[in-house]
Amino acid sequence: MPLLNTPSVQLYYEVHGNGPNLLFVSGLGGGTWSWYGQIPYFRRHYRTIVFDNRGAGRSSMPPGPYAMKDFAHDTLALLDHLGIDRCFMVGLSMGGMIAQETALAAPERFEALVLGCTHPGGPRKVSPSSQVLERFTDNQGLSQEEIVTKNLPFFFSPEALQHCQEAVETYKAVQTQAPWQPQEAFSSQLAAIQHFDASHRLPDLFIPTLVVTGTEDVLVPPANAHLLSTLLPNALLVELEGAGHAIHAECPATLNALIHGFLADPVRESRKSPRHRRISCSRPQ
């Protein structure tokens, strides 16, 4: 089992395929298993690296609370361990926040960024409704399957829940079989999100960046993507029409093609007009 040992954490990681280095950074409670819709595609074109954040999966769960700088330090330590000087980085949800923090700490190490369904933190971020947040974070006494089922409306759009049963059931099966995350580790990761603020630093981050959001995202409302695209000097904003929060699971083919096209020439793509686009979301049935 591939493991990186640092003084503060043990990280589990996987490397798939060959080519330019492409690092995927998972969201709250997620890990290597989250990228089941991306690894088979990107391993054909890139050396694709996935890992479990501290507090999730097969990585260790040191006492929290965690800060986003802890996750950024872990991410850079993994790149050092793998001998990677520069790479592309994709982060979704909390993974997008980790990607921002990591890129701000070492911008010279990233050729391009993809930030999906995420926010920059700070006073201007748009939070989910209090009802959504309370329901999403209340896992007391629930089994893993019950938590996954409870959270489906927060991750998938109503359209997907009604008409894309195979995609939803695949996601549910993957998440249910994932390693259990104790409440303490969940809370430690959540604390990093709650205290994250990169908003005042992002105007100094000139890395070409693709910002992606689903128009029906109730966990990280799409207004946050608009905010990110205004803060980042070299950002392209793409909205996936009708998609929810879990864009990697709800419309993987659309997302994969979008990322692959952007990474082929990120400098040109980030400067090409229009800088804000809306495209349809092709969902597996």
C-alpha positions as CSV (number, residue, x, y, z in Angstrom):
1,M,0.0,0.0,0.0
2,P,1.7,3.3,-1.1
3,L,2.1,5.5,1.9
4,L,3.9,8.8,2.6
5,N,5.0,9.3,6.2
6,T,5.6,12.8,7.4
7,P,6.1,14.0,11.0
8,S,2.4,14.9,11.3
9,V,0.5,12.6,9.1
10,Q,0.5,9.4,7.0
11,L,-1.0,9.8,3.5
12,Y,-2.3,7.0,1.3
13,Y,-2.0,7.7,-2.4
14,E,-2.3,6.1,-5.8
15,V,-0.6,6.8,-9.2
16,H,-2.3,5.7,-12.4
17,G,-1.0,6.0,-16.0
18,N,1.8,7.9,-17.6
19,G,2.3,11.4,-19.1
20,P,2.2,14.9,-17.6
21,N,1.5,14.9,-13.9
22,L,-2.2,15.6,-12.9
23,L,-3.1,15.8,-9.2
24,F,-6.7,15.4,-8.0
25,V,-7.6,16.8,-4.5
26,S,-10.7,15.4,-2.8
27,G,-13.4,17.2,-0.9
28,L,-14.8,16.8,2.6
29,G,-14.8,13.2,3.6
30,G,-13.7,12.1,0.1
31,G,-10.6,10.3,-1.1
32,T,-9.1,8.2,-3.8
33,W,-12.4,6.4,-4.4
34,S,-14.1,9.7,-5.2
35,W,-12.5,9.8,-8.7
36,Y,-14.0,6.7,-10.1
37,G,-15.4,8.7,-13.0
38,Q,-12.1,10.4,-13.7
39,I,-9.2,7.9,-13.2
40,P,-10.1,5.6,-16.2
41,Y,-10.3,8.6,-18.5
42,F,-7.3,10.7,-17.4
43,R,-4.9,7.7,-16.9
44,R,-4.9,7.4,-20.7
45,H,-3.4,10.9,-21.0
46,Y,-1.7,11.8,-17.8
47,R,0.2,10.4,-14.8
48,T,-2.9,10.7,-12.6
49,I,-2.3,11.0,-8.8
50,V,-5.1,10.7,-6.2
51,F,-4.8,10.6,-2.5
52,D,-6.7,10.5,0.8
53,N,-6.6,13.8,2.7
54,R,-5.7,13.7,6.4
55,G,-8.7,12.7,8.3
56,A,-10.2,10.5,5.5
57,G,-9.8,7.1,3.9
58,R,-6.6,5.2,4.5
59,S,-4.7,8.2,5.6
60,S,-4.1,8.8,9.3
61,M,-6.4,11.0,11.3
62,P,-4.3,13.1,13.7
63,P,-6.2,15.2,16.3
64,G,-7.9,18.3,14.9
65,P,-9.1,20.8,14.2
66,Y,-7.3,21.1,10.9
67,A,-6.4,24.2,8.9
68,M,-6.3,24.6,5.2
69,K,-2.6,25.2,5.5
70,D,-2.2,21.7,6.9
71,F,-3.8,20.2,3.8
72,A,-1.6,22.3,1.6
73,H,1.5,21.2,3.4
74,D,0.4,17.6,3.0
75,T,-0.2,18.1,-0.7
76,L,3.2,19.7,-1.3
77,A,4.8,16.9,0.7
78,L,3.2,14.3,-1.6
79,L,4.6,16.1,-4.7
80,D,8.0,16.2,-3.1
81,H,7.8,12.5,-2.3
82,L,6.9,11.7,-5.9
83,G,9.6,13.9,-7.3
84,I,7.2,16.2,-9.0
85,D,8.4,19.8,-9.6
86,R,5.4,21.0,-11.6
87,C,1.9,19.6,-12.3
88,F,-1.7,20.3,-13.1
89,M,-4.0,20.3,-10.1
90,V,-7.8,19.7,-9.9
91,G,-9.7,20.3,-6.7
92,L,-13.4,19.9,-6.1
93,S,-15.3,21.4,-3.1
94,M,-13.0,21.4,-0.1
95,G,-10.4,20.0,-2.5
96,G,-10.8,23.3,-4.4
97,M,-10.0,25.2,-1.3
98,I,-7.0,23.0,-0.6
99,A,-5.9,23.6,-4.2
100,Q,-6.1,27.4,-3.7
101,E,-4.1,27.3,-0.5
102,T,-1.5,25.0,-2.1
103,A,-1.1,27.1,-5.2
104,L,-0.8,30.2,-3.1
105,A,2.0,28.6,-1.1
106,A,3.9,27.4,-4.1
107,P,2.6,28.9,-7.4
108,E,5.7,28.0,-9.3
109,R,4.8,24.3,-9.0
110,F,1.5,24.4,-10.9
111,E,1.0,24.8,-14.6
112,A,-2.8,25.2,-14.3
113,L,-5.6,24.8,-11.8
114,V,-9.2,23.5,-12.0
115,L,-11.4,24.6,-9.2
116,G,-14.8,22.9,-9.1
117,C,-17.9,23.6,-7.0
118,T,-15.8,25.6,-4.4
119,H,-15.4,29.0,-2.9
120,P,-12.6,31.4,-1.9
121,G,-13.8,31.7,1.7
122,G,-13.9,35.1,3.5
123,P,-16.8,37.5,4.1
124,R,-18.0,37.5,0.4
125,K,-18.5,33.8,0.1
126,V,-22.1,32.6,-0.4
127,S,-23.0,29.9,2.1
128,P,-25.7,27.2,1.7
129,S,-29.0,27.8,3.5
130,S,-29.1,27.1,7.2
131,Q,-31.4,24.2,6.6
132,V,-29.1,22.6,4.1
133,L,-26.1,23.1,6.3
134,E,-27.7,21.7,9.4
135,R,-29.1,18.7,7.6
136,F,-25.8,18.0,5.8
137,T,-23.6,18.1,8.9
138,D,-25.9,16.2,11.2
139,N,-24.7,12.6,11.0
140,Q,-25.3,11.7,14.6
141,G,-26.3,8.0,15.0
142,L,-26.4,7.3,11.3
143,S,-24.8,4.4,9.5
144,Q,-22.6,5.1,6.5
145,E,-25.3,4.1,4.1
146,E,-27.8,6.3,5.9
147,I,-25.4,9.3,5.7
148,V,-24.9,8.7,1.9
149,T,-28.6,8.4,1.3
150,K,-29.4,11.5,3.3
151,N,-26.8,13.6,1.4
152,L,-27.9,12.6,-2.1
153,P,-30.1,15.7,-2.6
154,F,-27.2,17.8,-1.6
155,F,-24.9,16.3,-4.2
156,F,-27.1,15.6,-7.2
157,S,-29.6,17.9,-8.9
158,P,-33.3,17.0,-8.8
159,E,-33.1,16.2,-12.5
160,A,-30.4,13.6,-11.9
161,L,-32.1,12.1,-8.9
162,Q,-35.2,11.6,-11.0
163,H,-33.8,10.5,-14.3
164,C,-30.3,9.2,-13.8
165,Q,-30.8,6.3,-11.4
166,E,-27.8,4.3,-12.5
167,A,-25.4,7.2,-12.0
168,V,-26.9,7.9,-8.6
169,E,-26.8,4.2,-7.5
170,T,-23.2,3.9,-8.6
171,Y,-22.2,6.9,-6.6
172,K,-24.2,5.6,-3.6
173,A,-22.5,2.2,-3.8
174,V,-19.0,3.7,-4.1
175,Q,-19.5,6.1,-1.2
176,T,-21.1,3.4,1.0
177,Q,-18.2,1.1,0.5
178,A,-15.6,3.8,1.2
179,P,-13.6,3.8,4.4
180,W,-15.6,5.0,7.4
181,Q,-14.8,8.6,8.6
182,P,-15.3,9.1,12.3
183,Q,-17.2,12.1,13.4
184,E,-14.1,13.7,15.0
185,A,-12.3,13.5,11.7
186,F,-15.3,14.9,9.8
187,S,-15.5,17.8,12.3
188,S,-11.8,18.5,12.0
189,Q,-12.0,18.8,8.2
190,L,-15.1,20.9,8.4
191,A,-13.3,23.3,10.7
192,A,-10.8,24.0,8.0
193,I,-13.6,24.9,5.6
194,Q,-15.2,27.2,8.1
195,H,-12.0,29.2,8.8
196,F,-10.7,29.2,5.2
197,D,-10.2,32.6,3.5
198,A,-8.1,33.0,0.4
199,S,-10.1,35.9,-1.0
200,H,-7.7,38.7,-0.4
201,R,-4.7,36.7,-1.7
202,L,-6.2,35.3,-5.0
203,P,-5.7,38.5,-7.1
204,D,-2.0,37.7,-6.8
205,L,-2.4,34.2,-8.2
206,F,-1.7,34.3,-11.9
207,I,-1.9,30.6,-12.7
208,P,-4.3,29.8,-15.5
209,T,-7.5,28.5,-13.8
210,L,-10.7,26.8,-14.9
211,V,-13.5,27.5,-12.5
212,V,-16.4,25.1,-12.8
213,T,-19.8,25.0,-11.1
214,G,-23.2,23.4,-11.4
215,T,-26.1,25.8,-11.7
216,E,-28.1,23.7,-9.2
217,D,-25.4,23.4,-6.5
218,V,-27.1,23.8,-3.1
219,L,-23.9,23.1,-1.0
220,V,-21.6,25.6,-2.7
221,P,-24.0,28.0,-4.5
222,P,-22.8,29.0,-8.0
223,A,-22.4,32.6,-7.0
224,N,-19.1,31.5,-5.4
225,A,-17.7,30.5,-8.8
226,H,-18.5,33.9,-10.1
227,L,-16.7,35.4,-7.2
228,L,-13.7,33.2,-7.8
229,S,-13.5,34.1,-11.4
230,T,-13.5,37.8,-10.6
231,L,-10.8,37.4,-8.0
232,L,-8.4,35.3,-10.1
233,P,-6.7,37.3,-12.9
234,N,-6.5,34.4,-15.4
235,A,-9.7,32.5,-14.8
236,L,-12.2,30.9,-17.2
237,L,-15.7,30.3,-15.7
238,V,-17.8,27.5,-17.0
239,E,-21.3,26.7,-15.6
240,L,-22.7,23.2,-16.1
241,E,-26.4,23.8,-16.8
242,G,-28.7,21.9,-14.4
243,A,-25.9,20.1,-12.5
244,G,-25.7,19.8,-8.8
245,H,-22.6,19.8,-6.4
246,A,-21.1,16.4,-7.4
247,I,-20.2,17.4,-11.0
248,H,-17.6,14.6,-11.1
249,A,-20.3,12.0,-10.5
250,E,-23.3,13.6,-12.2
251,C,-21.7,14.6,-15.5
252,P,-18.3,13.0,-15.6
253,A,-18.0,12.9,-19.4
254,T,-18.7,16.6,-19.7
255,L,-16.4,17.5,-16.9
256,N,-13.6,15.2,-18.1
257,A,-13.7,16.6,-21.6
258,L,-13.8,20.2,-20.3
259,I,-10.8,19.6,-18.0
260,H,-8.8,17.8,-20.8
261,G,-9.5,20.6,-23.3
262,F,-8.5,23.3,-20.8
263,L,-5.3,21.6,-19.8
264,A,-4.2,21.1,-23.4
265,D,-3.4,24.8,-23.6
266,P,-4.4,26.5,-20.3
267,V,-2.8,29.9,-21.1
268,R,-4.8,30.2,-24.3
269,E,-8.0,28.8,-22.8
270,S,-7.9,31.1,-19.8
271,R,-7.6,34.2,-22.0
272,K,-10.1,33.2,-24.8
273,S,-13.4,35.1,-25.0
274,P,-15.9,34.8,-23.6
275,R,-14.4,34.3,-20.2
276,H,-17.8,33.0,-18.9
277,R,-19.6,30.1,-20.6
278,R,-22.5,27.9,-19.9
279,I,-22.7,24.4,-21.3
280,S,-25.1,21.6,-21.0
281,C,-24.5,18.7,-18.6
282,S,-24.4,15.3,-20.3
283,R,-25.4,12.8,-17.6
284,P,-25.0,9.0,-17.6
285,Q,-28.4,7.4,-17.4
